[in-house]
Amino acid sequence: MTSREPVRRFDLPSRTAKRWRGLPRWCGALALVAVAAFTGHHLAMQNGLARLRDAADHRLDMLATGLDADLARFEYLPALLEMTPIVPALLGTPSNASLRDAVNRYLDGVNATAGAEMLYVLDAAGTSLAASDWDRPGTTVGQDLSFRPYVIDALGQGRGRFYGVGITSRKPGYYLSYALRHDQPTRGVVAVKVNLEGAERAWRKLPGDVALIDQRGVVILATREDLKFRPLSPLDASQLAEVQRSRPYGEAGLQPLQWKQKEAMGRDVQVVALDGVDQLASTRSLRGAPWQLVVLDDLAPVRVGARNAAITASLAMAVLLLIVVTLWQRRRAVRQKLANQAALQAAYDTLESTVVARTAQLRAAQGELVHAGKMAALGQMSAGVVHELNQPLTAMRTLSESAGILLDKSRFDDVRGNLRRIRGMVDRLARLTSQLKNFAHKSELPLAPVPMVKAVADAQVIVAEASKNNGVAVEVDVQPATLSVMAEEAALGSVLVNLMRNAIDAMQASPRRTLRLEARPQDGRVILRVSDTGPGIPSDILPRLFEPFVTSKPAGTGLGLGLVISAQLLRAMDGTLGAANLPDGGACFVVDLPAAIHTILTA
């Protein structure tokens, strides 16, 4: 018994000591797992928030740019109407019923082209005299709108902006106003109402929720109906008094939202609680209005992802610890692991060098593309100059040759007539070169009335030789004979000559060759149709007809820039150019230009 007692006495403390020596290792392993879980959760949360912020920034860029464009698209309309004689005339004689009817119809025509919701004129007292919707229910004609902020601002400061619910239409919109002065005391106000509900419908197609907040902190547009016309926080007494006076929100109750800021993550990014749900709110101020766009993204998916990342990181750390123990026990495995790491590092270095090389190649390719773009722009400009100058030069050569023949026959009156035409062509060249010189700048010269009969006759002179040589009969039908358009004479002549030459070229192989020009007034515009009896426009070219370098002519006979330049010239004159094939054969080009004011009054 005595020989066994020491063995029993020293064995128990040895086993207990071994157990306690293993406890710090287990505690360290658990600590590493906890640190990995915390780190994984933190990194995943930060990465998720960064992705949300980047996506929100992209959406805000797109939405703010689109909304600013929508707000600025109609700013020219009020100033444009100040240059229209009948509008100041109505302000001078508001009781003239016929003048009021003419202004109503003119506003309706302008508004139909511009695409605004409503366009109207008010006198200096704030009463609506004429409107584009004068013949529809809920029109503003006769309404006293002097209490509306945009009217007050226009009368006091010259311009006004306002978003609110219409007094008569009960529809919300954005109002732009412009005081009519003409270096005199304010005589009246021109206002345009823009409907932004189309933009609101487009927002619903994007992820997350979008809201537009005005200067009072009230949501005026939103992808959720329960957010509209509700402030982020209760309005103070002065704001409520202003709302009661100007009535921007109609009959809305202005019930405050359950909006609470929880954490600021940047100047324009914060975490808020909306109706008890945490959201990431990204804000962007608009340039054209004192409003803010807010994009709301639910944080629940990010938090779920962070929780999953924490679980994954903790499991990964546990697995890593098991691998470390295994490797510690097996040194061969450690050497193999080091070798694998070295191979992986080599592969990474190779990949990195490949990425650097590819990046250099991409930058070189980008430089080549930029250079090619510059050369294409230079070629287009050169082709445009040749195209515009060649037509008058050809006509001058024809007239000079004809003058020599007439001089030999002693027909001096006809020679003088040709010389006058050549002088007109020289003036036309001067205008064309001046126009090309200022091609990249906005012209400061206003458009002037141009008689259609004269413009067509001048174009006929230029293409007379080509039409005669090709046996083309030219028919002109301008009704009424006094029909005029608001245009720049040289640019309009260039368009007509280009269309007529294209028609003559297209009919070279046709048995019947007739070129017809027909002009008629229509709703404050002038519609000119240039049709031919040629083979028509190929179906594969028709959809791309107004793109640069698209042409149906044989190689070497056309660059495909004439119609592009013509369309650009017409757009600069507030006009359009369209094309279609006729049912009986041939092509028809339609020129749409604003009619001169005396044409509108005559019609």
Buried (B, 14 or more C-beta within 10 A) or exposed (E): EEEEEEEEEEEEEEEEEEEEEEEEEEEEBBEBBEEBBEBBBBBBBEBBBEEBBEBBBEBBEEBBEEBBEBBEBBBEBBEBBBEBEBBBEBBEEBEEEEBBEBBBBBBBBBBBBBEBBBBBBBBBEBBBBBBBBBEEEEBBBEBBBBEBBBBBBBBEEBBBBBBBBBBBBEBBBBBBBBBBEEEEEBBBBBBBBBBBEEBBEBBEEBEBBBBBBBEBBBBBBBBEEEBBBBBBEEBEEEBEEBBEEBBBBEEBEBEEBEBBEEEEBEEBBBBBBBEEEBBBBBBBEBEBBEBBBBBBBBBEEBBEBBBEBBEBBBBBBBEEBEEEEEBEEEEEEBEEEEEEEEEEEEEEEEEEEEEEEEEEEEEEEEEEEEEEEEEEEEBBBEBBEEBBBEBBEBBBEBBBEBBEEBEEEEBEEBBEBBEEBBEBBEEBBEBBBEBBEEBEEEBEEEBEBBBBBEBBEBBBBBBBBBBEEBEBEBEBEBEBEEBBBBBBBBBBBBBBBBBBBBBBBBBEEBEEBBBBBBBBBEBBBBBBBBBBBBBBBEEEBBEEBBEBBBBBEEEEEBBBBBBBBBBBBBEBBBBBBEBBBBEEEBBBBBBBBBBBBEBBBEE
